[in-house]
Amino acid sequence: MPGMGDPRFAHSVVFMCAHSPDGAMGLILNKPTGDLHLRDLLEQLSISIGAEMFNRPVHFGGPVESGRGFVLHERGYHSSISTLDVDARFAMTATMDILEDLAQGRGPLKALIALGYAGWGPGQLEGEIAQNGWLTCDADPALVFDEADATKWEAALKTLGIDALALSAEAGRA
C-alpha cells in the first residue's frame, strides 16, 4: 500500500510461501536485482552451464538472509533433496540441486529466482494487514511467472478491481 514505511517494500508484490501461527515467509516477486542474472549466480557458485540453460533475472526476495537463494516454481518440478509444496500450483526449492538443474536446462520451465526473503513474526503480518499496510489477492501463475516485473504491482491490484491511482495511505472506517 502507499505509505509503507519501509522503502524496500514500496510497490512490492509478495508471494506468501508459508504462513502459520509461528509467522510468515514470502518472496518479493517484482524487484529484480538489476545487475545479477542466473548465469552470473551460477558462475559465482562454480556451477557449469549447459547449452539449454535459460538465463533469468535474480530478484530481491526480501531483506532477511539476503545471501540465501530461493526458487519459486511450478509444481511439476521436485528436488530430490527438498521442495516445499506451497499449494496445487506453486512450490519452492532452496537447495543447490535446483540451480544445477536450471543450469543444465532440466529445471522447472516456470521459475523465479530470489535472494533473501520477507519474514514476519507471530501475528506481525496480520497486524500490518489490519493497519492497511498490505492488500491481499489470490496467487495466479500468469501474474507470478509471466507478467513483466514493472507491471506486476498494478496487475495484482487489477485482480482486486483496484486502480493504483485510487489508492490512499489513509485507512478509513465505515
Stockholm file with secondary structure:
# STOCKHOLM 1.0

chainA/1-174         MPGMGDPRFAHSVVFMCAHSPDGAMGLILNKPTGDLHLRDLLEQLSISIGAEMFNRPVHFGGPVESGRGFVLHERGYHSSISTLDVDARFAMTATMDILEDLAQGRGPLKALIALGYAGWGPGQLEGEIAQNGWLTCDADPALVFDEADATKWEAALKTLGIDALALSAEAGRA
#=GR chainA/1-174 SS CTTCSCGGGTTCCEEEEEEETTEEEEEESSCEEEEEEHHHHHHHTTCCCCTTCCCCEEEECCSEEEEEEEEEEETTCCCSSCCEECSSSEEEECSHHHHHHHHTTCSCSSEEEEEEEEEECTTHHHHHHHTTCCCCCCCCHIIIIISCGGGHHHHHHHHTTCCGGGCCSSCCCC
#=GC SS_cons         CTTCSCGGGTTCCEEEEEEETTEEEEEESSCEEEEEEHHHHHHHTTCCCCTTCCCCEEEECCSEEEEEEEEEEETTCCCSSCCEECSSSEEEECSHHHHHHHHTTCSCSSEEEEEEEEEECTTHHHHHHHTTCCCCCCCCHIIIIISCGGGHHHHHHHHTTCCGGGCCSSCCCC
//
